[in-house]
Amino acid sequence: MPSVIVNNITKQYGKKKDLVQALKGVSFEVQQGELFGIIGPDGAGKTSLFRILTTLLLPDGGTASVDGLDVVKDFKAIRHRVGYMPGRFSLYQDLTIEENLEFFATIFNTTVKDNYDLIKEIYSQIEPFKNRRAGKLSGGMKQKLALSCALIHKPSVLFLDEPTTGVDAVSRKEFWEMLRSLKRQGITILVSTPYMDEAGMCDRVALMQNGEVLSVDSPEGVIDAFKQPLVAVKDNNMLQLLNDLQRYEGVKDAYPFGEYHHVVLNNGFSASAVQQYLQQHNYHQPEVKTIRADIEDCFIALMKSA
Ligand SMILES: Nc1ncnc2c1ncn2[C@@H]1O[C@H](COP(=O)(O)OP(=O)(O)OP(=O)(O)O)[C@@H](O)[C@H]1O
C-alpha cells in the first residue's frame, strides 16, 4: 500500500475577485520508504498541500490518505504518525535546544530518551549547545533542531516544507545526507523545495506550478522525457545573442542559463545549424555546444507547454 495517496485535491482561498486556486486537482502517490520531492517555485501550492496532508488545513475537494488513514476523517490518528517541519521554523525561540526537544516529546506523550536512537545522528551535532536558546542559533543549527523535533515521536511519514530555503550550500548538502540516512531507517519522507538542483537527491519528484502537478517521475525519468535537441550558446553580447537566437526558425525556446543561453531546438536542427546561423549574422566565434538537459530545462519546458 502506498504511504501517501493524493487524489484530485483542490483548495482555494478568498472569494470572487480575490479568489486564488491554490491546488487545482493534484494527484500522486508516494511509496513506503520513498524520499519524494515536491519541487516548484513560490506560490506553486506546496505549503497548502503539506498542510492538508498533515491535517492542518481542509481540502475543498478530492481525497488524500497518509498511512492508509483519511486526512479528514482520521485526522487525530494521522497527527500521531506524521512529523511536520513547516517552512518557517516551528521552534520556540525563548526555549533552549534541550527544552524545545523535550517540549515536542512531551506533547506526543513520549520522552527524548525513548526515541534518542532515531535522532542521535542529527541531534548529537547540536547537543553540545543544548543550553543555548533557539533564537540564538544559526540557520543550519535551527534546521537540525527543527528536524529533531519533527522526529522525536518516531513518525512513519515525515513532511518537510522547504527545509533548505535560506540555508547555506554546505548545510544544504549535509541536510540531504541526513535525509538519505533517515530514509535508510524506513521513514517515508516528503520534502518540498524551490531548488531544482535538489531534485537529484530524491527517489522521485513531483514538479509543481500554479497549483498543478506537471510531472511525477524519477529525476532520470524527468530528464529522459526531454526529447528536443538542446544547445548551450555563449558570445560577447549575451543580450543581443538572445534576441537573435529567438528570431531563428530552428529555435523553439531560448533562455539565459548561468553564463550561457540554453536553446531548445526544433527537431531536425542541431548545434552546427545554430553555429551557421550565427555566423551568417556576424558572430565571429560563438561557442555552441550540444548538452544534455538538466531538471531545470525540463521544468521550463513543462511550464511552457502547460
Ligand atoms: N491563507 C491564504 N489566503 C489567501 N491566499 C493564500 C493563502 N495561503 C496561500 N495562498 C495563496 O495560494 C497559493 C499557493 O500558496 P502556497 O503557500 O501553498 O504555495 P507554496 O508553493 O508553498 O509557495 P510559498 O513557498 O510562497 O509558500 C499562492 O498564490 C498563495 O498566495
The ligand as an SDF file (V2000), in Angstrom:
LIG
                    3D

 31 33  0  0  0  0  0  0  0  0999 V2000
   -4.3330   31.8630    3.6690 N   0  0  0  0  0  0  0  0  0  0  0  0
   -4.2710   32.2450    2.3850 C   0  0  0  0  0  0  0  0  0  0  0  0
   -5.1050   33.1890    1.8800 N   0  0  0  0  0  0  0  0  0  0  0  0
   -5.0560   33.5570    0.5930 C   0  0  0  0  0  0  0  0  0  0  0  0
   -4.1970   33.0450   -0.3280 N   0  0  0  0  0  0  0  0  0  0  0  0
   -3.3310   32.1120    0.1240 C   0  0  0  0  0  0  0  0  0  0  0  0
   -3.3200   31.6680    1.4840 C   0  0  0  0  0  0  0  0  0  0  0  0
   -2.3490   30.7280    1.6150 N   0  0  0  0  0  0  0  0  0  0  0  0
   -1.7800   30.5960    0.3880 C   0  0  0  0  0  0  0  0  0  0  0  0
   -2.3640   31.4140   -0.5100 N   0  0  0  0  0  0  0  0  0  0  0  0
   -2.0470   31.5300   -1.9540 C   0  0  0  0  0  0  0  0  0  0  0  0
   -2.1420   30.2250   -2.5110 O   0  0  0  0  0  0  0  0  0  0  0  0
   -1.1200   29.9970   -3.4760 C   0  0  0  0  0  0  0  0  0  0  0  0
   -0.3080   28.7830   -3.0660 C   0  0  0  0  0  0  0  0  0  0  0  0
    0.3940   29.0900   -1.8640 O   0  0  0  0  0  0  0  0  0  0  0  0
    1.2880   28.0420   -1.0700 P   0  0  0  0  0  0  0  0  0  0  0  0
    1.8230   28.7440    0.1320 O   0  0  0  0  0  0  0  0  0  0  0  0
    0.5290   26.7940   -0.8900 O   0  0  0  0  0  0  0  0  0  0  0  0
    2.4450   27.7790   -2.1450 O   0  0  0  0  0  0  0  0  0  0  0  0
    3.9880   27.4300   -1.9460 P   0  0  0  0  0  0  0  0  0  0  0  0
    4.3730   26.6390   -3.1410 O   0  0  0  0  0  0  0  0  0  0  0  0
    4.1960   26.8040   -0.6160 O   0  0  0  0  0  0  0  0  0  0  0  0
    4.6950   28.8100   -2.0000 O   0  0  0  0  0  0  0  0  0  0  0  0
    5.4780   29.6130   -0.8570 P   0  0  0  0  0  0  0  0  0  0  0  0
    6.8330   28.9880   -0.8300 O   0  0  0  0  0  0  0  0  0  0  0  0
    5.4680   31.0060   -1.3920 O   0  0  0  0  0  0  0  0  0  0  0  0
    4.6930   29.4470    0.4110 O   0  0  0  0  0  0  0  0  0  0  0  0
   -0.3100   31.2820   -3.5170 C   0  0  0  0  0  0  0  0  0  0  0  0
   -0.7960   32.0500   -4.5920 O   0  0  0  0  0  0  0  0  0  0  0  0
   -0.6130   31.9500   -2.1940 C   0  0  0  0  0  0  0  0  0  0  0  0
   -0.5050   33.3390   -2.2920 O   0  0  0  0  0  0  0  0  0  0  0  0
  1  2  1  0
  2  3  1  0
  2  7  2  0
  3  4  2  0
  4  5  1  0
  5  6  2  0
  6  7  1  0
  6 10  1  0
  7  8  1  0
  8  9  2  0
  9 10  1  0
 10 11  1  0
 11 12  1  0
 11 30  1  0
 12 13  1  0
 13 14  1  0
 13 28  1  0
 14 15  1  0
 15 16  1  0
 16 17  2  0
 16 18  1  0
 16 19  1  0
 19 20  1  0
 20 21  2  0
 20 22  1  0
 20 23  1  0
 23 24  1  0
 24 25  2  0
 24 26  1  0
 24 27  1  0
 28 29  1  0
 28 30  1  0
 30 31  1  0
M  END
$$$$
